Amino acid sequence: MKKIKIPCVDTKLVDITELVANDYNPNSVSRDKMKLLEQSIIDNGFCFPVVTIYDPDLEKYVIIDGFHRYSTAINLKMKKIPIVILEHDISQRMTATMQFNKARGVHSVDLDADIIKALIQQGKDEEQIAKHLGIDIETIHRYKSLTGILDLFKNNDYSKSWEIESGIN
């Protein structure tokens, strides 16, 4: 059996200025997902260290995975950032970056709708849900309709789209 390394148990807290981005990461994140990442770090803390290697020529840690967490940390004015350090050459680093990017998975709309339903049933309002999940109210309404539960709409105030007049003068 192959021995599996566990670098996450050797997390190091370093000054954020000691990190630099790699020059090959093809991953990009939309603005709304970056806002969600920032909200997640505010709500939950910095839970996942940035994966790096140490480059003695640069005297910096080069990011293999976690550039968006790193840039969010800069925006949040964090001074220190948790990292793990791998012992990878450039080809291993590039491979690891692609593996990390591709292994993240995708979300199931049905499961997302079930979470929205549960949050509403726990008393969260639409604005709270929208802010903390990084989605708009219209998306919440679509998720609500997917669950088929009319009760999820009962505590909302809706304006009348039209009114019926009797026609009697």
Beta strands, then each sheet from edge to edge (+ up, - down):
strand 1: 12-15
strand 2: 19-20
strand 3: 50-55
strand 4: 60-65
strand 5: 80-85
sheet 1: 1+ 5- 3- 4+ 2+
end
